[in-house]
Amino acid sequence: MGEIRPEPIEQIRQRYEGEWLLIKVTSYDESGLPKEGILLFHSPDREAVYEAVDDAFKRGEDELLTCFAGPLVPEGWEVVLSVLGSV
């Protein structure tokens, strides 16, 4: 069995569209955002990914990223961001 090599996180997201991902981050871009990683687990079930995160921490894994590989807002919906406070 060959060595598992890091790959661009965006490539992983495209390959597993519509699923929750657990990725071990191996490099960051200039802004400090995750750039490359190794896929540790994927599932359409969010709870399964939470369990995989717990298992990964127990194994001593660190620098983990969990994300959903798909649209965060359903098609046809809009998001409005607002900040309330006093000046």
All heavy atoms as an XYZ file, in Angstrom:
692
protein
N       0.846     -1.175      0.000
C       0.000      0.000      0.000
C       0.888      1.234      0.000
O       1.851      1.327      0.742
C      -0.884     -0.027      1.235
C      -1.929      1.036      1.233
S      -3.220      0.524      2.392
C      -3.895      2.092      2.778
N       0.553      2.212     -0.841
C       1.386      3.396     -0.990
C       1.150      4.431      0.094
O       0.214      4.359      0.871
N       2.059      5.382      0.105
C       1.977      6.481      1.064
C       0.827      7.408      0.687
O       0.600      7.697     -0.486
C       3.303      7.247      1.034
C       3.324      8.447      1.929
C       4.608      9.254      1.783
O       5.575      8.740      1.197
O       4.614     10.384      2.246
N       0.087      7.854      1.680
C      -0.994      8.803      1.443
C      -0.381     10.190      1.387
O       0.306     10.614      2.314
C      -2.055      8.722      2.554
C      -2.674      7.336      2.581
C      -3.120      9.779      2.336
C      -3.615      7.093      3.726
N      -0.606     10.883      0.298
C      -0.017     12.207      0.097
C      -1.074     13.293      0.282
O      -2.225     13.102     -0.093
C       0.567     12.314     -1.302
C       1.706     11.355     -1.545
C       2.354     11.640     -2.897
N       3.440     10.734     -3.156
C       4.691     10.962     -2.788
N       4.998     12.059     -2.138
N       5.637     10.089     -3.069
N      -0.647     14.430      0.822
C      -1.575     15.560      0.940
C      -2.022     16.027     -0.437
O      -1.308     15.865     -1.432
C      -0.728     16.646      1.612
C       0.414     15.921      2.249
C       0.658     14.718      1.393
N      -3.204     16.597     -0.479
C      -3.712     17.163     -1.722
C      -4.462     18.449     -1.392
O      -4.835     18.676     -0.237
C      -4.605     16.164     -2.448
C      -5.821     15.718     -1.668
C      -6.627     14.664     -2.410
O      -6.973     14.881     -3.580
O      -6.895     13.626     -1.796
N      -4.694     19.300     -2.396
C      -5.410     20.545     -2.141
C      -6.793     20.265     -1.532
O      -7.518     19.375     -1.991
C      -5.535     21.186     -3.522
C      -4.397     20.611     -4.302
C      -4.236     19.205     -3.784
N      -7.126     21.015     -0.499
C      -8.398     20.815      0.182
C      -9.565     21.031     -0.783
O     -10.554     20.298     -0.725
C      -8.478     21.717      1.428
C      -7.513     21.149      2.473
C      -9.899     21.809      1.964
C      -7.341     21.957      3.711
N      -9.437     21.968     -1.683
C     -10.527     22.208     -2.641
C     -10.769     20.987     -3.520
O     -11.898     20.676     -3.870
C     -10.237     23.449     -3.482
C     -11.454     23.973     -4.208
C     -12.670     24.186     -3.303
O     -12.526     24.703     -2.192
O     -13.790     23.815     -3.736
N      -9.721     20.263     -3.854
C      -9.862     19.019     -4.637
C     -10.629     17.965     -3.843
O     -11.476     17.253     -4.386
C      -8.469     18.485     -4.969
C      -8.195     18.301     -6.424
C      -6.756     17.838     -6.636
O      -6.204     17.056     -5.852
N      -6.156     18.330     -7.696
N     -10.316     17.857     -2.566
C     -11.018     16.902     -1.704
C     -12.491     17.272     -1.631
O     -13.364     16.417     -1.760
C     -10.399     16.865     -0.290
C      -8.938     16.406     -0.351
C     -11.213     15.952      0.630
C      -8.173     16.573      0.965
N     -12.776     18.567     -1.444
C     -14.173     19.036     -1.358
C     -14.946     18.716     -2.640
O     -16.100     18.312     -2.580
C     -14.210     20.538     -1.088
C     -13.787     20.918      0.326
C     -13.727     22.432      0.493
N     -14.944     23.078      0.056
C     -15.965     23.384      0.841
N     -15.912     23.116      2.122
N     -17.028     23.983      0.356
N     -14.318     18.870     -3.782
C     -14.985     18.578     -5.055
C     -15.267     17.086     -5.198
O     -16.316     16.684     -5.689
C     -14.143     19.080     -6.219
C     -14.117     20.582     -6.324
C     -13.136     21.076     -7.376
O     -12.505     20.297     -8.088
N     -12.987     22.387     -7.463
N     -14.333     16.256     -4.768
C     -14.485     14.808     -4.908
C     -15.599     14.263     -4.013
O     -16.263     13.299     -4.365
C     -13.152     14.109     -4.605
C     -13.159     12.658     -5.024
C     -11.785     12.005     -5.032
N     -11.135     12.001     -3.744
C     -10.043     12.710     -3.426
N      -9.464     13.484     -4.313
N      -9.517     12.634     -2.219
N     -15.804     14.865     -2.859
C     -16.807     14.378     -1.905
C     -17.924     15.389     -1.700
O     -18.399     15.587     -0.583
C     -16.128     14.031     -0.570
C     -15.173     12.880     -0.717
C     -13.813     13.096     -0.863
C     -15.643     11.569     -0.754
C     -12.935     12.032     -1.018
C     -14.780     10.506     -0.916
C     -13.425     10.745     -1.046
O     -12.563      9.688     -1.209
N     -18.369     15.999     -2.780
C     -19.424     17.017     -2.725
C     -20.668     16.453     -2.030
O     -21.070     15.318     -2.265
C     -19.789     17.483     -4.134
C     -20.765     18.624     -4.131
C     -21.019     19.184     -5.507
O     -20.298     18.816     -6.456
O     -21.945     19.983     -5.633
N     -21.216     17.257     -1.135
C     -22.429     16.866     -0.427
C     -22.174     16.037      0.823
O     -23.101     15.530      1.434
N     -20.897     15.905      1.220
C     -20.564     15.115      2.402
C     -19.811     15.965      3.420
O     -19.234     17.001      3.093
C     -19.701     13.907      2.016
C     -20.425     12.912      1.147
C     -19.686     11.601      1.044
O     -19.039     11.183      2.021
O     -19.757     10.990     -0.031
N     -19.810     15.485      4.660
C     -19.014     16.080      5.727
C     -17.631     15.450      5.681
O     -17.495     14.252      5.455
C     -19.675     15.836      7.077
C     -20.899     16.665      7.229
C     -22.169     16.324      6.871
C     -20.964     17.994      7.725
N     -23.031     17.362      7.121
C     -22.317     18.406      7.652
C     -20.020     18.882      8.234
C     -22.732     19.664      8.069
C     -20.440     20.131      8.650
C     -21.775     20.507      8.562
N     -16.596     16.277      5.891
C     -15.216     15.827      5.747
C     -14.421     16.061      7.025
O     -14.636     17.052      7.731
C     -14.524     16.596      4.620
C     -15.242     16.649      3.275
C     -14.475     17.551      2.322
C     -15.438     15.267      2.704
N     -13.496     15.176      7.296
C     -12.500     15.352      8.342
C     -11.143     15.265      7.662
O     -10.806     14.246      7.054
C     -12.622     14.266      9.417
C     -11.519     14.227     10.470
C     -11.412     15.554     11.221
C     -11.736     13.066     11.427
N     -10.401     16.354      7.732
C      -9.131     16.467      7.013
C      -8.024     16.834      7.998
O      -8.190     17.737      8.822
C      -9.227     17.550      5.919
C     -10.322     17.181      4.915
C      -7.883     17.762      5.232
C     -10.674     18.294      3.936
N      -6.894     16.134      7.891
C      -5.696     16.521      8.647
C      -4.966     17.559      7.802
O      -4.506     17.256      6.696
C      -4.796     15.327      8.900
C      -3.530     15.707      9.652
C      -2.710     14.489      9.997
C      -1.451     14.843     10.746
N      -1.647     15.518     12.007
N      -4.890     18.777      8.287
C      -4.273     19.872      7.537
C      -2.755     19.708      7.564
O      -2.155     19.493      8.623
C      -4.674     21.240      8.129
C      -4.003     22.373      7.365
C      -6.190     21.399      8.107
N      -2.153     19.797      6.374
C      -0.698     19.636      6.275
C       0.007     20.918      5.850
O       1.217     21.038      6.025
C      -0.341     18.512      5.286
O      -0.913     18.821      4.010
C      -0.860     17.170      5.781
N      -0.736     21.877      5.264
C      -0.123     23.161      4.916
C      -1.197     24.248      4.854
O      -2.381     23.966      4.662
C       0.651     23.086      3.600
O      -0.222     22.921      2.517
N      -0.716     25.477      5.030
C      -1.590     26.653      5.067
C      -1.139     27.654      4.013
O       0.038     27.686      3.642
C      -1.525     27.306      6.451
C      -2.028     26.403      7.556
C      -1.191     25.461      8.158
C      -3.338     26.475      7.984
C      -1.648     24.633      9.163
C      -3.810     25.636      8.989
C      -2.966     24.721      9.574
O      -3.431     23.899     10.564
N      -2.068     28.495      3.561
C      -1.692     29.534      2.603
C      -1.106     30.736      3.352
O      -0.960     30.717      4.574
C      -2.870     29.916      1.699
C      -4.001     30.630      2.424
O      -3.832     31.057      3.584
O      -5.085     30.764      1.816
N      -0.779     31.786      2.606
C      -0.141     32.971      3.175
C      -1.018     33.661      4.221
O      -0.524     34.350      5.109
C       0.195     34.005      2.080
C       0.974     33.464      0.895
C       0.102     32.675     -0.086
O      -1.036     33.066     -0.380
O       0.586     31.628     -0.543
N      -2.341     33.466      4.124
C      -3.283     34.083      5.067
C      -3.523     33.215      6.294
O      -4.279     33.600      7.181
C      -4.623     34.338      4.372
O      -4.452     35.164      3.257
N      -2.931     32.041      6.317
C      -3.114     31.130      7.438
C      -4.315     30.213      7.298
O      -4.695     29.520      8.241
N      -4.915     30.181      6.101
C      -6.053     29.292      5.862
C      -5.569     27.921      5.393
O      -4.559     27.827      4.679
C      -6.984     29.902      4.809
C      -7.622     31.234      5.189
C      -8.383     31.820      3.998
C      -8.536     31.068      6.385
N      -6.267     26.844      5.772
C      -5.856     25.507      5.332
C      -5.793     25.415      3.808
O      -6.715     25.848      3.114
C      -6.951     24.603      5.886
C      -7.516     25.352      7.042
C      -7.447     26.801      6.642
N      -4.689     24.859      3.316
C      -4.464     24.778      1.865
C      -4.448     23.328      1.382
O      -5.061     22.995      0.381
C      -3.134     25.459      1.553
C      -2.710     25.413      0.121
C      -1.382     26.132     -0.029
C      -0.700     25.780     -1.316
N       0.637     26.367     -1.403
N      -3.714     22.463      2.081
C      -3.598     21.055      1.704
C      -3.823     20.177      2.918
O      -3.620     20.600      4.050
C      -2.216     20.746      1.121
C      -1.968     21.359     -0.225
C      -0.657     20.890     -0.822
O       0.311     20.620     -0.070
O      -0.598     20.793     -2.045
N      -4.222     18.930      2.641
C      -4.423     18.016      3.749
C      -4.625     16.592      3.281
O      -4.590     16.296      2.083
N      -4.850     15.734      4.268
C      -5.094     14.314      4.024
C      -6.490     13.992      4.544
O      -6.787     14.247      5.718
C      -4.043     13.450      4.739
C      -2.646     13.755      4.179
C      -4.376     11.969      4.609
C      -1.514     13.141      4.975
N      -7.321     13.441      3.694
C      -8.671     13.072      4.091
C      -8.610     11.895      5.059
O      -8.046     10.848      4.743
C      -9.508     12.693      2.866
C     -10.952     12.298      3.154
C     -11.757     13.496      3.654
C     -11.592     11.702      1.913
N      -9.168     12.087      6.259
C      -9.199     11.018      7.252
C     -10.540     10.298      7.277
O     -10.614      9.118      7.607
C      -8.907     11.578      8.654
C      -7.562     12.257      8.855
C      -7.459     12.801     10.277
C      -6.426     11.292      8.557
N     -11.623     11.031      6.936
C     -12.959     10.446      7.037
C     -13.925     11.314      6.236
O     -13.749     12.523      6.146
C     -13.392     10.410      8.505
C     -14.694      9.710      8.748
C     -14.747      8.334      8.861
C     -15.863     10.430      8.879
C     -15.954      7.684      9.089
C     -17.073      9.791      9.106
C     -17.120      8.411      9.211
N     -14.958     10.681      5.664
C     -16.026     11.426      4.993
C     -17.329     10.673      5.167
O     -17.350      9.449      5.275
C     -15.716     11.653      3.515
C     -15.653     10.383      2.715
N     -16.743      9.889      2.039
C     -14.652      9.511      2.501
C     -16.403      8.764      1.431
N     -15.125      8.515      1.707
N     -18.424     11.426      5.239
C     -19.735     10.817      5.407
C     -20.807     11.871      5.131
O     -20.609     13.049      5.420
C     -19.902     10.298      6.840
O     -21.225      9.850      7.059
N     -21.960     11.445      4.618
C     -23.075     12.393      4.493
C     -23.696     12.700      5.862
O     -24.447     13.655      6.004
C     -24.068     11.678      3.582
C     -23.709     10.231      3.646
C     -22.254     10.160      3.995
N     -23.342     11.913      6.879
C     -23.892     12.055      8.230
C     -22.958     12.900      9.098
O     -21.849     12.476      9.423
C     -24.078     10.669      8.843
C     -24.619     10.703     10.262
O     -25.064     11.774     10.721
O     -24.589      9.645     10.916
N     -23.411     14.073      9.489
C     -22.593     14.982     10.291
C     -22.188     14.354     11.623
O     -21.062     14.526     12.080
C     -23.358     16.286     10.515
C     -22.584     17.298     11.314
C     -23.296     18.608     11.424
N     -24.617     18.421     11.997
C     -25.480     19.393     12.247
N     -25.161     20.626     11.946
N     -26.653     19.154     12.767
N     -23.094     13.633     12.242
C     -22.782     13.002     13.531
C     -21.641     11.997     13.404
O     -20.820     11.855     14.312
C     -24.027     12.326     14.112
C     -25.126     13.298     14.499
C     -24.717     14.294     15.580
O     -23.989     13.893     16.518
O     -25.096     15.466     15.475
N     -21.577     11.287     12.292
C     -20.492     10.319     12.075
C     -19.143     11.024     12.030
O     -18.139     10.496     12.528
C     -20.734      9.533     10.791
N     -19.123     12.222     11.461
C     -17.871     12.983     11.407
C     -17.469     13.428     12.805
O     -16.292     13.393     13.166
C     -17.979     14.179     10.436
C     -16.780     15.099     10.540
C     -18.125     13.676      9.012
N     -18.437     13.829     13.630
C     -18.119     14.216     15.011
C     -17.483     13.042     15.754
O     -16.531     13.225     16.519
C     -19.364     14.679     15.754
C     -19.934     15.989     15.275
C     -21.274     16.295     15.488
C     -19.156     16.930     14.613
C     -21.815     17.501     15.057
C     -19.679     18.122     14.178
C     -21.009     18.412     14.407
O     -21.540     19.600     13.978
N     -17.994     11.842     15.545
C     -17.413     10.648     16.174
C     -15.991     10.410     15.656
O     -15.094     10.043     16.423
C     -18.289      9.434     15.913
C     -19.616      9.481     16.640
C     -20.531      8.316     16.286
O     -20.021      7.272     15.828
O     -21.748      8.468     16.475
N     -15.783     10.628     14.360
C     -14.451     10.446     13.773
C     -13.467     11.468     14.333
O     -12.289     11.151     14.540
C     -14.525     10.558     12.247
N     -13.935     12.685     14.596
C     -13.074     13.705     15.203
C     -12.646     13.252     16.595
O     -11.470     13.335     16.954
C     -13.803     15.066     15.284
C     -13.034     16.049     16.167
C     -14.006     15.650     13.901
N     -13.592     12.771     17.363
C     -13.284     12.279     18.711
C     -12.237     11.166     18.645
O     -11.256     11.173     19.398
C     -14.562     11.797     19.384
C     -14.374     11.493     20.857
O     -13.700     12.287     21.548
O     -14.903     10.468     21.318
N     -12.427     10.222     17.736
C     -11.462      9.130     17.570
C     -10.080      9.655     17.161
O      -9.054      9.180     17.649
C     -11.954      8.127     16.524
C     -13.179      7.347     16.984
O     -13.459      7.322     18.207
O     -13.859      6.769     16.107
N     -10.059     10.641     16.254
C      -8.787     11.201     15.788
C      -8.041     11.877     16.938
O      -6.823     11.720     17.074
C      -9.034     12.191     14.652
N      -8.767     12.626     17.780
C      -8.124     13.252     18.942
C      -7.560     12.204     19.884
O      -6.465     12.359     20.424
C      -9.094     14.163     19.687
C      -9.260     15.523     19.063
C     -10.522     16.062     18.901
C      -8.169     16.278     18.652
C     -10.692     17.316     18.329
C      -8.324     17.529     18.081
C      -9.589     18.056     17.922
N      -8.297     11.115     20.078
C      -7.823     10.039     20.958
C      -6.543      9.388     20.410
O      -5.725      8.905     21.173
C      -8.914      8.991     21.144
C     -10.053      9.474     22.018
C     -11.153      8.447     22.113
C     -12.303      8.982     22.948
N     -13.477      8.093     22.917
N      -6.395      9.381     19.075
C      -5.176      8.831     18.454
C      -4.019      9.827     18.477
O      -2.916      9.514     18.037
C      -5.450      8.452     16.997
C      -6.305      7.258     16.783
C      -6.283      6.806     15.320
N      -6.456      7.866     14.352
C      -7.621      8.260     13.847
N      -8.753      7.684     14.226
N      -7.687      9.224     12.958
N      -4.298     11.058     18.918
C      -3.246     12.074     18.981
C      -3.149     12.950     17.749
O      -2.191     13.710     17.606
N      -4.117     12.839     16.858
C      -4.111     13.699     15.664
C      -4.330     15.148     16.094
O      -5.004     15.430     17.081
C      -5.232     13.297     14.696
C      -5.123     11.902     14.144
C      -4.125     11.759     13.017
O      -3.479     12.756     12.632
O      -3.980     10.640     12.515
N      -3.745     16.069     15.339
C      -3.988     17.480     15.579
C      -4.115     18.195     14.241
O      -4.017     17.571     13.188
C      -2.885     18.094     16.436
C      -1.502     17.973     15.801
O      -1.385     17.339     14.741
O      -0.549     18.498     16.377
N      -4.350     19.476     14.290
C      -4.537     20.293     13.092
C      -5.604     19.684     12.183
O      -5.374     19.397     11.011
C      -3.223     20.499     12.351
C      -2.205     21.230     13.224
C      -1.046     21.789     12.451
O      -1.301     22.457     11.436
O       0.088     21.559     12.863
N      -6.784     19.489     12.745
C      -7.891     18.884     12.016
C      -8.862     19.940     11.512
O      -9.093     20.959     12.161
C      -8.638     17.903     12.928
C      -7.819     16.742     13.478
C      -8.656     15.926     14.449
C      -7.294     15.867     12.354
N      -9.432     19.674     10.364
C     -10.442     20.533      9.764
C     -11.673     19.691      9.505
O     -11.573     18.600      8.932
C      -9.922     21.099      8.436
C     -10.943     21.761      7.512
C     -11.431     23.077      8.113
C     -10.350     21.992      6.142
N     -12.831     20.170      9.936
C     -14.095     19.544      9.539
C     -14.845     20.572      8.724
O     -14.835     21.769      9.045
C     -14.953     19.117     10.745
O     -15.223     20.249     11.553
C     -14.262     18.055     11.557
N     -15.482     20.122      7.654
C     -16.251     21.037      6.816
C     -17.276     20.251      6.006
O     -17.184     19.035      5.870
C     -15.342     21.826      5.885
S     -14.385     20.825      4.725
N     -18.252     20.969      5.488
C     -19.240     20.388      4.601
C     -18.841     20.740      3.180
O     -18.582     21.907      2.870
C     -20.637     20.929      4.912
C     -21.705     20.338      4.043
C     -22.069     19.004      4.177
C     -22.332     21.100      3.080
C     -23.049     18.446      3.366
C     -23.315     20.555      2.267
C     -23.669     19.232      2.413
N     -18.782     19.754      2.308
C     -18.366     19.961      0.922
C     -19.583     20.185      0.039
O     -19.991     19.327     -0.723
C     -17.553     18.767      0.430
N     -20.166     21.322      0.199
C     -21.336     21.659     -0.607
C     -21.818     23.040     -0.242
O     -21.207     23.734      0.579
N     -22.905     23.445     -0.848
C     -23.414     24.780     -0.549
C     -23.900     24.861      0.898
O     -24.570     23.953      1.383
C     -24.566     24.967     -1.530
C     -24.924     23.604     -1.992
C     -23.712     22.745     -1.818
N     -23.513     25.917      1.567
C     -23.939     26.110      2.947
C     -25.342     26.700      3.030
O     -26.018     26.562      4.031
C     -22.951     27.013      3.678
C     -21.527     26.460      3.770
C     -20.613     27.455      4.459
C     -21.506     25.126      4.493
N     -25.742     27.360      1.944
C     -27.073     27.964      1.873
C     -27.803     27.322      0.694
O     -27.282     27.303     -0.420
C     -26.965     29.491      1.659
C     -28.332     30.127      1.549
C     -26.161     30.122      2.781
N     -28.993     26.765      0.920
C     -29.728     26.129     -0.168
C     -30.008     27.100     -1.326
O     -30.166     28.305     -1.112
C     -31.044     25.698      0.481
C     -30.755     25.642      1.944
C     -29.713     26.683      2.192
N     -30.038     26.557     -2.519
C     -30.311     27.366     -3.701
C     -31.645     28.088     -3.536
O     -32.631     27.508     -3.080
C     -30.354     26.475     -4.947
C     -30.412     27.270     -6.236
C     -30.289     26.387     -7.466
O     -29.604     25.360     -7.399
O     -30.892     26.757     -8.492
N     -31.656     29.372     -3.899
C     -32.869     30.176     -3.784
C     -32.967     30.931     -2.466
O     -33.804     31.806     -2.312
N     -32.127     30.605     -1.512
C     -32.106     31.299     -0.228
C     -31.070     32.418     -0.281
O     -30.139     32.391     -1.078
C     -31.729     30.355      0.897
C     -32.791     29.379      1.286
C     -33.594     28.662      0.456
C     -33.135     28.987      2.606
N     -34.415     27.857      1.174
C     -34.161     28.025      2.504
C     -32.676     29.337      3.859
C     -34.731     27.430      3.618
C     -33.245     28.734      4.960
C     -34.269     27.800      4.837
N     -31.235     33.397      0.582
C     -30.258     34.467      0.700
C     -29.882     34.620      2.162
O     -30.655     34.273      3.051
C     -30.830     35.783      0.180
C     -31.084     35.759     -1.316
C     -31.571     37.090     -1.858
O     -31.368     38.117     -1.185
O     -32.142     37.097     -2.937
N     -28.684     35.125      2.394
C     -28.201     35.335      3.750
C     -27.942     36.819      3.945
O     -27.352     37.471      3.078
C     -26.898     34.545      4.001
C     -26.316     34.870      5.359
C     -27.148     33.068      3.853
N     -28.393     37.331      5.071
C     -28.136     38.727      5.414
C     -27.349     38.729      6.717
O     -27.765     38.154      7.709
C     -29.456     39.514      5.597
C     -29.177     40.923      6.046
C     -30.286     39.475      4.335
N     -26.190     39.365      6.681
C     -25.366     39.478      7.882
C     -25.573     40.856      8.471
O     -25.620     41.855      7.771
C     -23.894     39.271      7.538
C     -23.569     37.924      6.903
C     -22.094     37.878      6.518
C     -23.907     36.792      7.829
N     -25.694     40.906      9.772
C     -25.957     42.164     10.447
C     -25.171     42.228     11.734
O     -24.988     41.220     12.418
C     -27.466     42.248     10.741
O     -27.747     43.325     11.581
N     -24.696     43.411     12.060
C     -24.002     43.630     13.310
C     -24.755     44.716     14.059
O     -24.989     45.785     13.547
C     -22.541     44.074     13.077
C     -21.864     44.379     14.395
C     -21.791     43.015     12.304
N     -25.158     44.383     15.274
C     -25.866     45.349     16.104
C     -24.936     45.781     17.222
O     -24.231     44.987     17.805
C     -27.127     44.734     16.693
C     -28.155     44.210     15.680
C     -29.307     43.529     16.416
C     -28.665     45.329     14.814
N     -24.949     47.049     17.511
C     -24.120     47.553     18.587
C     -24.156     49.068     18.605
O     -24.774     49.715     17.754
N     -23.528     49.627     19.576
C     -23.489     51.082     19.667
C     -22.106     51.579     19.315
O     -21.110     50.886     19.492
C     -23.877     51.540     21.071
O     -22.995     50.977     22.007
N     -22.059     52.778     18.820
C     -20.792     53.366     18.402
C     -20.232     54.233     19.493
O     -20.815     54.868     20.239
C     -20.972     54.197     17.121
C     -19.675     54.822     16.700
C     -21.526     53.328     16.033
